[in-house]
Amino acid sequence: MPIPPAQDPHEPLPVVDDQDRPLGLAPRWRVHRDGLRHRAAHVLLFDSAGRVYLQQRSAAKDTHPGKWTSSASGHVDPGEEYHQTARRELREELGLDLEPASAGMLPASPATENEFTAVYYLVSDREPRPNPVEIAAGRFFTRAEALSLAADPAQGVPALASVLALGWAALDRGEPADQD
């Protein structure tokens, strides 16, 4: 029996130009099929020991099922800003109502699958409560473990190494992102 999708393939997503300016809406399936530029937010949850929580995507996901990715992530919805997406995805995917800080931005490119990607991070020892519809597994990884996972295209999503690099750079600068 086929696994039902974790998302609606007809969900309208904002399509943007090469400068991240809105052009209109297109259904999710077309955005992915045609490689249209669009927006996403990724959140990295670090614990006080400096480990990062990563999730293994559900088998029901339409892209990269079963691969490891950031703590929480998702497309920017119509009328939504990047930071709103980051907060929404933390709640929906990990059951955490927290305010992440900006770690930086990745341009839309083949490495990000044409997503302009806003990366956020936070430090908290609150226990994530993964949504089983979207997440097959999740756990905290050391920096070395996470980088090893991200370097293996059979295990990590294409943008994971770049997302991690931005998150750790912000964490290493000591920018405030504590939530506890």
Buried (B, 14 or more C-beta within 10 A) or exposed (E): EEEEBBBEEEBBBBBBEEEBEEEEEBBBBBBBEEEBBBBBBBBBBBBEEEBBBBBBBBEBBBEBBEBBBBBBBBBBBEEBEBBEBBBBBBEBBBEBEBEBBBBBEBBBBEBBBBBBBBBBBBBBEBEBEBBEBBBBEBBBBEBEBBBEBBEEEEBBBBBBBBBBBBBBBBBEEEEEBEBE
